[in-house]
């Protein structure tokens, strides 16, 4: 149970991090670069987090 709760907290923190980075992208880039940059940042974070989460679930 403790691991499940910890995992939920990590997922929430990851979501907040994505929101913060997206906000930085909005403020630091032009509207023309916004869509591609936000997708790249979101994709890179998702690829880094998903494999570790899936391995923990099977354990």
C-alpha positions as a LaTeX table, in Angstrom:
\begin{tabular}{lrrr}
\hline
Residue & $x$ (\AA) & $y$ (\AA) & $z$ (\AA) \\
\hline
Unk1 & 0.00 & 0.00 & 0.00 \\
Unk2 & 2.79 & 2.40 & 0.87 \\
Unk3 & 4.43 & 1.81 & $-2.48$ \\
Unk4 & 1.16 & 2.46 & $-4.28$ \\
Unk5 & 0.69 & 5.74 & $-2.44$ \\
Unk6 & 4.27 & 6.75 & $-3.16$ \\
Unk7 & 3.80 & 5.95 & $-6.84$ \\
Unk8 & 0.65 & 8.08 & $-6.98$ \\
Unk9 & 2.55 & 10.98 & $-5.43$ \\
Unk10 & 5.35 & 10.58 & $-7.98$ \\
Unk11 & 2.84 & 10.58 & $-10.83$ \\
Unk12 & 1.25 & 13.74 & $-9.48$ \\
Unk13 & 4.65 & 15.41 & $-9.12$ \\
Unk14 & 5.46 & 14.39 & $-12.69$ \\
Unk15 & 2.25 & 15.99 & $-13.92$ \\
Unk16 & 3.07 & 19.21 & $-12.07$ \\
Unk17 & 6.56 & 19.18 & $-13.58$ \\
Unk18 & 5.10 & 18.83 & $-17.08$ \\
Unk19 & 2.78 & 21.77 & $-16.41$ \\
Unk20 & 5.66 & 23.90 & $-15.12$ \\
Unk21 & 7.88 & 23.09 & $-18.10$ \\
Unk22 & 5.00 & 23.79 & $-20.49$ \\
Unk23 & 4.54 & 27.17 & $-18.81$ \\
Unk24 & 8.24 & 27.91 & $-19.25$ \\
Unk25 & 7.98 & 26.94 & $-22.91$ \\
Unk26 & 5.04 & 29.30 & $-23.33$ \\
Unk27 & 6.86 & 32.23 & $-21.73$ \\
Unk28 & 10.25 & 31.64 & $-23.37$ \\
Unk29 & 9.32 & 30.76 & $-26.96$ \\
Unk30 & 7.17 & 32.26 & $-29.66$ \\
Unk31 & 3.74 & 30.88 & $-30.55$ \\
Unk32 & 5.18 & 29.29 & $-33.68$ \\
Unk33 & 7.58 & 27.14 & $-31.67$ \\
Unk34 & 5.15 & 26.36 & $-28.85$ \\
Unk35 & 3.38 & 23.25 & $-30.22$ \\
Unk36 & 6.51 & 21.35 & $-31.24$ \\
Unk37 & 8.42 & 22.27 & $-28.08$ \\
Unk38 & 5.62 & 21.27 & $-25.72$ \\
Unk39 & 5.17 & 17.93 & $-27.50$ \\
Unk40 & 8.90 & 17.20 & $-27.40$ \\
Unk41 & 9.18 & 18.04 & $-23.69$ \\
Unk42 & 6.08 & 16.02 & $-22.81$ \\
Unk43 & 7.25 & 13.08 & $-24.91$ \\
Unk44 & 10.73 & 13.01 & $-23.40$ \\
Unk45 & 9.40 & 13.13 & $-19.84$ \\
Unk46 & 6.82 & 10.44 & $-20.57$ \\
Unk47 & 9.41 & 8.13 & $-22.13$ \\
Unk48 & 11.67 & 8.55 & $-19.10$ \\
Unk49 & 8.96 & 7.88 & $-16.52$ \\
Unk50 & 6.80 & 5.17 & $-18.11$ \\
Unk51 & 9.39 & 2.35 & $-18.33$ \\
Unk52 & 10.35 & 2.67 & $-14.65$ \\
Unk53 & 6.70 & 2.83 & $-13.56$ \\
Unk54 & 5.77 & $-0.23$ & $-15.62$ \\
Unk55 & 8.68 & $-2.22$ & $-14.15$ \\
Unk56 & 7.64 & $-1.27$ & $-10.60$ \\
Unk57 & 4.07 & $-2.35$ & $-11.28$ \\
Unk58 & 5.15 & $-5.82$ & $-12.31$ \\
Unk59 & 7.35 & $-6.16$ & $-9.23$ \\
\hline
\end{tabular}
